Amino acid sequence: MQFWGLPESSEDVFSLFTPADIRRTRDNALENLETLLLAVTSRLFTLRGHPSFPDLEIAPEREALNCIRILTRILPYLYEKESLQPWAEKFFWGTRRKRKMRSSPEVFFDGSQEPQDDQQRTSTDEFEDAKPLMEELITVLIDLLFLSEFTVPQQSNGKPQVNYAIWQSGIGCNTAVPTTKEYESNRCEILRLLLTLASQSMYTSPSVLPQQGIKALTYICTCPDKQVVLSVLCSLLNTTLKYNPASWRVPYNTLVFKDPKEILVTYTLQFLLTVLLYPIPEQNGETPKKNYYRHFFGRLHRPQDFQFIVDGMTRILNQPLHANTSYIPGTQSAIKFAPEMIMLFWEVTQCNKRFRSFIIDTDRAYDFVILLLFYALEYKNDASKQGVVRMCAFLLQTLSVEKNFGVNLNKIFKAQDTLPPAIRIVGFRGSYACFLIQVSVSAIENGGTSLLTSDSSRYTLS
């Protein structure tokens, strides 16, 4: 099979399978796509179980990556055709039978044996029940995220191939596992396929999505294995929050320099939000199962974990505010996943009240007030970002429910002159409450293009 052997990169696979070819095969020769999907998944499962994987000669990692790339390329074209849903349900989620080998002959109670020829005595072909194809695929993909010499370092002799080691230090882990560019690239390929499986919601009618859900996400989020859930959750969270977009204080994502970790962090953040936000639908009127990712995320309670989350989010969201301190002023724009990071902040305040109390009691809420106002103004005139603007407003509203938040806003805001011009108020003298009220009113009245100039010290909140 040359499809998983020849391509050298994801670009090669995407060029090999053009949209027109995939749709033509899907519409006119679906059985050919079935054969391809079965062959690719079977090869991936075989490689995962091979004791020598990812040996370059016996079971090379490139073959596994190409299988993943082919699935990433083809699956969206199956989702987009609504009439294929019954077929997809049967093909991916139907019961399966797989062949197994049995070496011992059948023995009767009296000790006699049924006469068999030589071939029957050595092996007997039988079939056994197997997981649905999609369940096995998801299980293999999660394993591959922690597979020795593929996405994590090699284990010592005698250890299992799959090592559920948290990728990065932070929550649940004090020491990061060694990594390489190849490991991180392989993680990107796997996460991209997992996001592709989750993307079926984009092709599902909003009227049926809450009741029907996405089976792939339901299977992922209801995984009962605590070790798997915590390893995935902490790996995604720590990798995202340890990212420093301005560690060298030089412009990123230019023709001269591109941050190699940004793609990985984008995928880890997007998949983290996908599993945290997913509501498990009811099944036949029964109580919905628990989303274990959201459950364990809501159970975080250690102050050092909350401090880690706050530091990571503010480091990333603060980048455009620090543009005036760069060696090349004006070149550090907001990172591409700033809206997703705001969404993560929104989710942690929603599902973890102890975190909300932490940022208020430790005065870190001041930082987020400034950040939320900045991004609300930054995206106010962008039609595609109106959801982010509303989310910033909802976040401020959620924080205002806490009495201490309103009381603490009376603290004098002394660092206003360090803000970027878009959010700075000339001649401002007042508290954080003054700043919040004045910026909000000005944004509503003037469309966010200019701010008032006056002394606002008369405003207080209690």
For each residue, the residues with C-beta under 8 A, 3 or more apart:
1: 4 5 39 43
2: 5 6
3: 6 7 16 36 39 40 66 70
4: 1 7 40 43 63 64 66 67 70
5: 1 2 62 63 66
6: 2 3 12
7: 3 4 12 13 16 66 69
8: 12 62
9: 12 13
10: 13 14 65 69 72 189
11: 14 15
12: 6 7 8 9 15 16
13: 7 9 10 16 17 66 69 70 73
14: 10 11 17 69 73
15: 11 12 18
16: 3 7 12 13
17: 13 14 21 22 70 73 74
18: 15 21 22
19: 22 23 77
20: 23 24
21: 17 18 24 25
22: 17 18 19 25 26 33 73 74 77
23: 19 20 26 27 77
24: 20 21 27 28 29
25: 21 22 28 29 30 32 33
26: 22 23 30 33 77 78 81 84
27: 23 24 30 81
28: 24 25
29: 24 25 32 33
30: 25 26 27 33 34 84 87
31: 34 35
32: 25 29 35 36
33: 22 25 26 29 30 36 37 74 78
34: 30 31 37 38 91
35: 31 32 38 39
36: 3 32 33 39 40 70 74
37: 33 34 40 41 71 74 91
38: 34 35 41 42 133
39: 1 3 35 36 42 43
40: 3 4 36 37 43 44 67 70 71
41: 37 38 44 45 67 71 133 136 137
42: 38 39 45 46
43: 1 4 39 40 46 47 63 67
44: 40 41 47 48 64 67 68 137 140
45: 41 42 48 49 136 140
46: 42 43 49 50
47: 43 44 50 53 54 59 63 64 67
48: 44 45 53 64 140 143 144 147
49: 45 46 53
50: 46 47 53 58 59
51: 161
52: 55 58 59
53: 47 48 49 50 58 59 61 64 147 150 161
54: 47 59 60 61 64 147 149 150
55: 52 58 59 60
56: 60 61
57: 60
58: 50 52 53 55
59: 47 50 52 53 54 55 63 64
60: 54 55 56 57 63 64
61: 53 54 56 64 65 150 186
62: 5 8 65 66
63: 4 5 43 47 59 60 66 67
64: 4 44 47 48 53 54 59 60 61 67 68 144 150
65: 10 61 62 68 69 186 189
66: 3 4 5 7 13 62 63 69 70
67: 4 40 41 43 44 47 63 64 70 71
68: 44 64 65 71 72 141 189 190 192 193
69: 7 10 13 14 65 66 72 73 189
70: 3 4 13 17 36 40 66 67 73 74
71: 37 40 41 67 68 74 75 137 193 196
72: 10 68 69 75 189 192 193 196
73: 13 14 17 22 69 70 76
74: 17 22 33 36 37 70 71 77 78
75: 71 72 78 79 196 197
76: 73 79 80 196 199 203
77: 19 22 23 26 74 80 81
78: 26 33 74 75 81 84 88
79: 75 76 88 199 200 202 203
80: 76 77 203
81: 26 27 77 78 84
82: 85 203
83:
84: 26 30 78 81 87 88
85: 82 88 89
86: 89 90
87: 30 84 90 91
88: 78 79 84 85 91 92 93
89: 85 86 92 93 94
90: 86 87 93 94
91: 34 37 87 88 94 133
92: 88 89 132 133 134 215
93: 88 89 90 132 133 134 135 215
94: 89 90 91 132
95: 129 132
96: 129 130 131 132 133
97: 127 128 129 130
98: 127 128 130
99: 125 126 127
100: 126 127 128
101: 123 124 125 126
102: 123 124 126
103: 122 123 124
104: 107
105: 113 114 116 120 121 124
106: 113 114
107: 104 111 113
108: 111 112 113 114
109:
110:
111: 107 108
112: 108
113: 105 106 107 108 116
114: 105 106 108
115:
116: 105 113 120 121
117: 120 121
118: 121 122
119: 122 123
120: 105 116 117 123 124
121: 105 116 117 118
122: 103 118 119
123: 101 102 103 119 120
124: 101 102 103 105 120
125: 99 101
126: 99 100 101 102
127: 97 98 99 100
128: 97 98 100
129: 95 96 97
130: 96 97 98 136
131: 96 135 136 139
132: 92 93 94 95 96 135 136
133: 38 41 91 92 93 96 136 137
134: 92 93 137 138 197 215 216 219
135: 93 131 132 138 139 219
136: 41 45 130 131 132 133 139 140
137: 41 44 71 133 134 140 141 197
138: 134 135 141 142 194 197 216 219 220
139: 131 135 136 142 143
140: 44 45 48 136 137 143 144
141: 68 137 138 144 145 190 193 194
142: 138 139 145 146 220 223 228 232
143: 48 139 140 146 147 162
144: 48 64 140 141 147 150 151 186 190
145: 141 142 151 187 190 191 232 235
146: 142 143 151 152 162 163 164 165 231
147: 48 53 54 143 144 150 151 152 161 162 163
148: 152 153 154 155 159 161 162 163
149: 54 152 153 154
150: 53 54 61 64 144 147 183 186
151: 144 145 146 147 183 186 187 190
152: 146 147 148 149 163 165 167 177 179 183
153: 148 149 177 178 179 183
154: 148 149
155: 148 159 160 161 163
156: 159
157:
158:
159: 148 155 156 163
160: 155 163
161: 51 53 147 148 155
162: 143 146 147 148
163: 146 147 148 152 155 159 160
164: 146 227 228 231
165: 146 152 173 177 231
166: 169 170 172 173 177 231 234 235 238
167: 152 176 177 179 187 235 238 239
168: 173 176 235 238 239 242
169: 166 173 174 175 176 238 242
170: 166 173 234 237 238 241 242 308 312
171: 234 237 238 300 305 308 309
172: 166 230 234 238
173: 165 166 168 169 170 176 234 238
174: 169
175: 169
176: 167 168 169 173 179
177: 152 153 165 166 167
178: 153
179: 152 153 167 176 183 184
180: 183 184
181: 184 185 260
182: 185 186
183: 150 151 152 153 179 180 186 187
184: 179 180 181 187 188 260 261 264
185: 181 182 188 189
186: 61 65 144 150 151 182 183 189 190
187: 145 151 167 183 184 190 191 264 267
188: 184 185 191 192 263 264 267
189: 10 65 68 69 72 185 186 192 193
190: 68 141 144 145 151 186 187 193 194
191: 145 187 188 194 195 264 267 268 271
192: 68 72 188 189 195 196 267
193: 68 71 72 141 189 190 196 197
194: 138 141 190 191 197 198 220 271
195: 191 192 198 199 267 270 271 274
196: 71 72 75 76 192 193 199
197: 75 134 137 138 193 194 200 216 217
198: 194 195 201 214 216 217 220 271 274 278
199: 76 79 195 196 202 203
200: 79 197 203 204 214 216
201: 198 204 209 214 217
202: 79 199
203: 76 79 80 82 199 200
204: 200 201 208 209 212 214
205: 208 209
206: 209
207:
208: 204 205 211 212
209: 201 204 205 206 212 213 214
210: 213 279 281
211: 208 281 282
212: 204 208 209 281
213: 209 210 217 218 278 279 280 281
214: 198 200 201 204 209 217 218 278
215: 92 93 134 218 219
216: 134 138 197 198 200 219 220
217: 197 198 201 213 214 220 221 274 275 278
218: 213 214 215 221 222 278 280 281 289
219: 134 135 138 215 216 222 223
220: 138 142 194 198 216 217 223 275
221: 217 218 275 278 280 291 292 293 294
222: 218 219 280 289 290 291 292
223: 142 219 220 228 229 292
224: 292
225: 228 229
226: 229 230 292
227: 164 230 231
228: 142 164 223 225 231 232
229: 223 225 226 232 233 292 293 296
230: 172 226 227 233 234 296
231: 146 164 165 166 227 228 234 235
232: 142 145 228 229 235 236 275 293
233: 229 230 236 237 272 275 293 296 297
234: 166 170 171 172 173 230 231 237 238
235: 145 166 167 168 231 232 238 239 268
236: 232 233 239 240 268 269 271 272
237: 170 171 233 234 240 241 272 297 309
238: 166 167 168 169 170 171 172 173 234 235 241 242
239: 167 168 235 236 242 243 264 265 268
240: 236 237 243 265 268 269 272 312 344
241: 170 237 238 308 309 311 312 313 316
242: 168 169 170 238 239 312
243: 239 240 261 262 265 312 315 316
244: 247 315
245: 252 259 262 315 316 319 335
246: 249 250 252 319 322 326 332
247: 244
248:
249: 246 325 326 327
250: 246 257 326 327 328
251: 254 256 257 326 328 331 332
252: 245 246 257 258 259 262 332 335
253: 257 258 259 262
254: 251 257 258 331
255:
256: 251
257: 250 251 252 253 254
258: 252 253 254 262
259: 245 252 253 262
260: 181 184 263
261: 184 243 264 265
262: 243 245 252 253 258 259 265 266 335 336
263: 188 260 266 267
264: 184 187 188 191 239 261 267 268
265: 239 240 243 261 262 268 269 337
266: 262 263 269 270 336 337 340
267: 187 188 191 192 195 263 264 270 271
268: 191 235 236 239 240 264 265 271 272
269: 236 240 265 266 272 273 337 340 341 344
270: 195 266 267 273 274 337 340
271: 191 194 195 198 236 267 268 274 275
272: 233 236 237 240 268 269 275 276 344
273: 269 270 276 277 340 343 344 347
274: 195 198 217 270 271 277 278
275: 217 220 221 232 233 271 272 278 291 293 294
276: 272 273 291 293 294 297 344 347 351
277: 273 274 294 347
278: 198 213 214 217 218 221 274 275 291 294
279: 210 213 288 291
280: 213 218 221 222 288 289 290 291
281: 210 211 212 213 218 288
282: 211 285 286 287 288
283: 286 288 289
284:
285: 282
286: 282 283
287: 282
288: 279 280 281 282 283
289: 218 222 280 283
290: 222 280 295
291: 221 222 275 276 278 279 280 294 295
292: 221 222 223 224 226 229 295 296
293: 221 229 232 233 275 276 296 297
294: 221 275 276 277 278 291 297 298 351
295: 290 291 292 298 299
296: 229 230 233 292 293 299 300
297: 233 237 276 293 294 300 347 348 351 352
298: 294 295 351 352
299: 295 296 352
300: 171 296 297 305 306 309 352 354 355
301: 305 354
302: 305 306
303: 306 307 358
304: 307 308
305: 171 300 301 302 308 309
306: 300 302 303 309 310 354 355 358 359
307: 303 304 310 311
308: 170 171 241 304 305 311 312
309: 171 237 241 300 305 306 312 313 348 355
310: 306 307 313 314 358 359 364 367
311: 241 307 308 314 315
312: 170 240 241 242 243 308 309 315 316
313: 241 309 310 316 317 341 344 345
314: 310 311 317 318 364 367 368 371
315: 243 244 245 311 312 318 319
316: 241 243 245 312 313 319 335 337 338 341
317: 313 314 338 341 342 371 375
318: 314 315 321 322 367 371
319: 245 246 315 316 322 323 332 334 335
320: 323 332 333 334 338 374 378 420
321: 318 370 371 374 419 420
322: 246 318 319 325 326 332
323: 319 320 326 329 330 331 332 333 420
324: 329 420
325: 249 322
326: 246 249 250 251 322 323 329 330 331 332
327: 249 250
328: 250 251 331
329: 323 324 326
330: 323 326
331: 251 254 323 326 328
332: 246 251 252 319 320 322 323 326
333: 320 323
334: 319 320 338 375 378
335: 245 252 262 316 319 338
336: 262 266
337: 265 266 269 270 316 340 341
338: 316 317 320 334 335 341 342 375
339: 342 343 375 379 385 388
340: 266 269 270 273 337 343 344
341: 269 313 316 317 337 338 344 345
342: 317 338 339 345 346 372 375 388 391 392 395
343: 273 339 340 346 347 391
344: 240 269 272 273 276 313 340 341 347 348
345: 313 341 342 348 349 368 395
346: 342 343 349 350 391 394 395 398
347: 273 276 277 297 343 344 350 351
348: 297 309 344 345 351 352 355
349: 345 346 352 355 356 395 398 399
350: 346 347 398
351: 276 294 297 298 347 348
352: 297 298 299 300 348 349 355 356
353: 356 357
354: 300 301 306 357 358
355: 300 306 309 348 349 352 358 359
356: 349 352 353 359 360 398 399 402
357: 353 354 360 361 402
358: 303 306 310 354 355 361 362 364
359: 306 310 355 356 362 364 365 368
360: 356 357 363 365 399 402 404 405 408
361: 357 358 404
362: 358 359
363: 360 366 408 411
364: 310 314 358 359 367 368
365: 359 360 368 369 399 405 408
366: 363 369 370 408 411 413 432
367: 310 314 318 364 370 371
368: 314 345 359 364 365 371 372 395 399
369: 365 366 372 373 396 399 409 432 435 436
370: 321 366 367 373 374 419 423 435
371: 314 317 318 321 367 368 374 375
372: 342 368 369 375 376 392 395 396
373: 369 370 376 377 392 423 435 436 439 440 443
374: 320 321 370 371 377 378 419 420 422 423
375: 317 334 338 339 342 371 372 378 379 388 389 392
376: 372 373 379 380 388 389 392 393 443 448
377: 373 374 380 422 423 439 443 448
378: 320 334 374 375 422
379: 339 375 376 382 385 386 388 389
380: 376 377 389 443 447 448
381: 447 448
382: 379 385 386
383: 386
384:
385: 339 379 382 388 389
386: 379 382 383 389 390
387: 390 391
388: 339 342 375 376 379 385 391 392
389: 375 376 379 380 385 386 392 393
390: 386 387 393 394
391: 342 343 346 387 388 394 395
392: 342 372 373 375 376 388 389 395 396
393: 376 389 390 396 397
394: 346 390 391 397 398
395: 342 345 346 349 368 372 391 392 398 399
396: 369 372 392 393 399 400 436
397: 393 394 400 401
398: 346 349 350 356 394 395 401
399: 349 356 360 365 368 369 395 396 402 405
400: 396 397 405 406
401: 397 398 405
402: 356 357 360 399 405 406
403: 406 407
404: 360 361 407 408
405: 360 365 399 400 401 402 408 409
406: 400 402 403 409 433 461 462
407: 403 404 410 461 462
408: 360 363 365 366 404 405 411 432
409: 369 405 406 431 432 433 436 461
410: 407 431 432 433 460 461 462
411: 363 366 408 431 432
412: 430 431
413: 366 416 428 430 431 432 434 435
414:
415: 418 419
416: 413 419 424 425 428 435
417: 424
418: 415
419: 321 370 374 415 416 423 424
420: 320 321 323 324 374 423 424
421: 424
422: 374 377 378
423: 370 373 374 377 419 420 439 451
424: 416 417 419 420 421 428 451
425: 416 428 435 438 439 451 452 453 456
426: 451 453
427: 453 454 455
428: 413 416 424 425 434 435 438 455 456
429: 455 456 457
430: 412 413 433 434 435 438 455 456 457 459
431: 409 410 411 412 413 434 435 457 459 460
432: 366 369 408 409 410 411 413 435 436
433: 406 409 410 430 436 437 459 460 461
434: 413 428 430 431 437 438 456 457 458 459
435: 369 370 373 413 416 425 428 430 431 432 438 439 456
436: 369 373 396 409 432 433 439 440
437: 433 434 440 441 456 459
438: 425 428 430 434 435 441 442 451 452 454 456 459
439: 373 377 423 425 435 436 442 443 451
440: 373 436 437 443 444
441: 437 438 444 445 452
442: 438 439 445 446 448 450 451 452
443: 373 376 377 380 439 440 446 447 448
444: 440 441
445: 441 442
446: 442 443 449 450 451
447: 380 381 443
448: 376 377 380 381 442 443
449: 446
450: 442 446
451: 423 424 425 426 438 439 442 446
452: 425 438 441 442
453: 425 426 427
454: 427 438
455: 427 428 429 430 458
456: 425 428 429 430 434 435 437 438 459
457: 429 430 431 434
458: 434 455
459: 430 431 433 434 437 438 456
460: 410 431 433
461: 406 407 409 410 433
462: 406 407 410
